[in-house]
Amino acid sequence: MPPPAPVRSRTVHGAADLLAAYLPGSFYYSSARGCLLADGVRTRVRADAANRAEAVAEALDEALLAGAGNPVVVGAIGFRPDAASSLVVPEVVRWAGAPGGPVPDGPAFGGPASGGPPPDSPAPGGQARRGPVPGNPVHPGPALGNPAHPGPPAVGSAGYGWSVVPRPAPEVYTEGVRRALELIRQGGLRKVVLARSLELTAAEAVSVPRLLTRLVHADPAAHAFAADVTADGDPVPRTLVGASPELLVSRRGPVVVANPLAGSRPRAGEPAEDERRIAGLLASEKDRAEHQHVVAQVAEVLGRFCGDLEVPAEPEVIGTPAMWHLSTRITGRVGPGGPSALALAEALHPTPAVCGVPLEPARAAIARLEPEDRGYYSGLVGWSGADGDGEWVVTIRCAEVAGRVARLFAGAGLVEGSDPDAELAETSAKFRTLLRALDAEETA
Ligand SMILES: C=C(O[C@@H]1C=C(C(=O)O)C=C[C@H]1O)C(=O)O
C-alpha cells in the first residue's frame, strides 16, 4: 500500500487578505459570491472572437493535464467583435468569501491548487446584493463612507491635481444623442447606448491597488475587478479597474443567473428625494421600455441554452452608491455538459444594456456617433472554470489606468422620448463611482 498522502493544512484566506495581496498584473474579482485573486500566467489565450471558445477550452485542458485541480480562465474581452481581449489561465488562484463578509473557517475552498469558490458563499449572481424589500421599493444601498471603516487613503492622498478632458466635449455628446434620436425616429433603430469618456491626468502615477481598494470599500456588493490589459507596444502597464453593478451571467453547477439593468436615475443621497426618484423610475414608460429591450434579449439568448427559465414580469430597483437602476434577475438551468459561464457570456454580449436594438443598426450608430473607441469598456470581465462554473459582468463603472492617466467611461441608453441633457447628466452621475474613488469628484 502506498504511504498515506501527507496532510497539509491549507491556507484560509479572507477577502481582505486577497485585496491586500493584489498587485498590478494580478487579476482580482469580487462579488457577493466571493472573491478571487489570480497570479502568474500558465497560458495566455491569444485568440479572436471566432476561435476564442476553442482556445480557452484547449488552455484549460492543458492545465488539467498538467495537474491543476480546477483551472480557470480569467480576464476581460473588449466591446467590439474585433476588440482586444486579455484572457489568461493563471498559475495560482486564491479564493475567499465576499468582501465585507465573515472570514470563512474550516478547510478551504473546493479543491487542490487552483481551488474553487468557497462552498459557503452565496448562490451565483449575488443574491446577497441589495434586492427589493417587499412592499418597500427603496433600497438604500451601502452607507456612503463608513466612519468605522474609512478605507485606504485617497488614491492621491496628497492631492493629485487632476486635469480632466471630456472626450468628446459635452456638447458633442448631446449632439450625438440628438442624431441617434433622429435615427430612432426614422425607424430601424429602437434603442442605442451612447457613451463618452473622461480622461484624467494626475501629477504622479495612479495607484491601482488603492483605487481598487477604495472601490471595494465603497460598495462591497459590487462586482469589483482589476485586470491587466497591457497590449504589445504599451509604454506602461495598463489596468482595467472598476465596480460593475451588472451581472452579465453566472453559472454554478446547473444554475444560471443573469441580472440585466437599464433605466437609471442618479442617487440624490437624501431619503425623501430618493423615494421620489425610485417611484419615478418605476413609473417611467420610457425607462421601462429601455429596460424591457435588455430583458427580452437576455431571456431569448438564455432560452436557447437553458431550461426552467424564469423571467420576472416586473423589474425591481437596485441601488449603488451613485445610481438607481431598473433590474431583472433571470434564472435558468443547464444540463450536464452544457455551456460554460464564458460561452453563455459571449452568446449574450453585447446586450442592449450597452449596445442596442436591433443589434447591427445599433453597432453601426455607435461606430458613427461615438468619436472615441470604447476599448474594454462595455465588454465583459470575469472568470470561468474548467467545470463550466464562472461569473462575468458587464464592464461598466470602470477606468483604464496607465501611468498617470485614468480613462473613465459611461454610457446611457436612448429610446424614443430620451432627452439629450438628461442623458448627459446620467453619464455624469455614472462617472461618480470612479471619480469618488479617485478623489476627483470636485475636479470633473
Ligand atoms: C452603459 C452603462 O450602464 C448601463 C446603462 C444603463 C441605462 O442606460 O440606464 C443602466 C445600467 C447599465 O446597464 C454605463 O454605466 O456606462
PDBQT file of the ligand as one rigid body, heavy atoms in Angstrom, charges set to zero:
ROOT
HETATM    1  C1  LIG A 501     -23.850  51.870 -20.098  1.00  0.00    +0.000 C 
HETATM    2  C2  LIG A 501     -23.815  51.958 -18.771  1.00  0.00    +0.000 C 
HETATM    3  O1  LIG A 501     -24.763  51.444 -17.950  1.00  0.00    +0.000 OA
HETATM    4  C3  LIG A 501     -25.819  50.655 -18.491  1.00  0.00    +0.000 C 
HETATM    5  C4  LIG A 501     -26.923  51.506 -18.966  1.00  0.00    +0.000 C 
HETATM    6  C5  LIG A 501     -27.960  51.832 -18.142  1.00  0.00    +0.000 C 
HETATM    7  C6  LIG A 501     -29.030  52.788 -18.616  1.00  0.00    +0.000 C 
HETATM    8  O2  LIG A 501     -28.943  53.260 -19.762  1.00  0.00    +0.000 OA
HETATM    9  O3  LIG A 501     -29.958  53.103 -17.853  1.00  0.00    +0.000 OA
HETATM   10  C7  LIG A 501     -28.070  51.276 -16.861  1.00  0.00    +0.000 C 
HETATM   11  C8  LIG A 501     -27.185  50.337 -16.445  1.00  0.00    +0.000 C 
HETATM   12  C9  LIG A 501     -26.233  49.737 -17.379  1.00  0.00    +0.000 C 
HETATM   13  O4  LIG A 501     -26.848  48.641 -17.991  1.00  0.00    +0.000 OA
HETATM   14  C10 LIG A 501     -22.678  52.606 -18.058  1.00  0.00    +0.000 C 
HETATM   15  O5  LIG A 501     -22.680  52.618 -16.820  1.00  0.00    +0.000 OA
HETATM   16  O6  LIG A 501     -21.755  53.086 -18.725  1.00  0.00    +0.000 OA
ENDROOT
TORSDOF 0
